[in-house]
């Protein structure tokens, strides 16, 4: 197993340490605008909490049969802190062990975690937007209200946006940096062969 270049080890450690930001800044955001809310409504998703205009959004959504948004509806909040901690630790161990194989494992872990997070969020959004209360005050036959996974979507008179917040972008940047280090290592290996 080939050792990593010294610069690669430093960049991997930096990428891992950047992920600590997930404990201090929101990871995801959902924004909504409508004629009656031109200033917009915001919901920020943190590693273990939801903040912003959650009560207003939840009350509005309840009229069309959606569940009230509460922290306890997200079991992920109980273990996300450990997943992020594991990724940070694995990144630092990758830099310390100094083997390309471990770097490959780290890239796979980061990619799998990102995909799993998006799938989990999509599944939650699907359930939240499709399993509606049949006794809701407002019922539009055939209408579902699944929020967008990433991007913008029109839901009745609301325009909803969903995407990474500052912590999410830091995570994406860390993953891109680690993947870039792997590409650099492969390139250097081919060039030196």
DATA-V744396 format. One record per pair of residues at least 6 apart in sequence whose ideal C-beta (glycine too) atoms are under 6 Angstrom apart, sorted by the first residue. I is the first residue (numbers start at 0). J is the second residue. D is the distance in whole Angstrom. If there is no record, write none. Layout:
{{I	J	D} {I	J	D}}
This chain:
{{0	98	5} {0	100	5} {1	99	5} {2	97	5} {3	97	5} {7	180	5} {7	184	6} {8	94	4} {10	176	6} {10	180	5} {11	90	6} {11	93	5} {11	94	4} {11	180	6} {12	91	6} {12	94	4} {14	173	4} {14	176	4} {14	177	5} {15	87	5} {15	90	3} {15	91	5} {17	169	5} {17	173	5} {18	86	6} {18	87	5} {18	173	5} {19	87	6} {20	166	6} {20	169	5} {21	46	5} {21	83	5} {21	166	5} {22	46	6} {24	165	5} {24	166	4} {25	43	4} {25	45	5} {25	164	4} {25	166	6} {26	44	6} {26	164	6} {26	166	4} {26	167	5} {27	44	4} {27	164	6} {27	167	5} {28	43	5} {28	164	4} {29	42	4} {29	161	5} {30	39	6} {30	41	5} {30	160	4} {31	40	5} {31	157	5} {31	159	5} {32	39	5} {32	158	5} {33	156	5} {33	157	5} {40	52	4} {40	55	6} {40	56	5} {41	51	4} {41	52	6} {42	51	5} {42	53	6} {42	56	6} {43	50	5} {43	51	5} {43	164	6} {46	79	5} {46	80	6} {47	76	4} {47	80	6} {49	70	6} {53	68	6} {57	67	5} {57	68	4} {62	136	5} {62	137	5} {63	135	6} {63	137	5} {64	131	3} {64	132	4} {64	135	3} {89	105	6} {93	101	5} {93	102	6} {93	105	5} {99	184	6} {102	181	6} {106	177	6} {106	178	6} {106	181	5} {109	174	5} {121	148	5} {124	145	5} {124	146	5} {125	145	5} {128	143	5} {128	144	4} {128	145	3} {129	143	5} {144	154	5} {146	159	5} {146	161	6} {147	161	5} {149	162	5} {151	160	5} {152	159	5}}
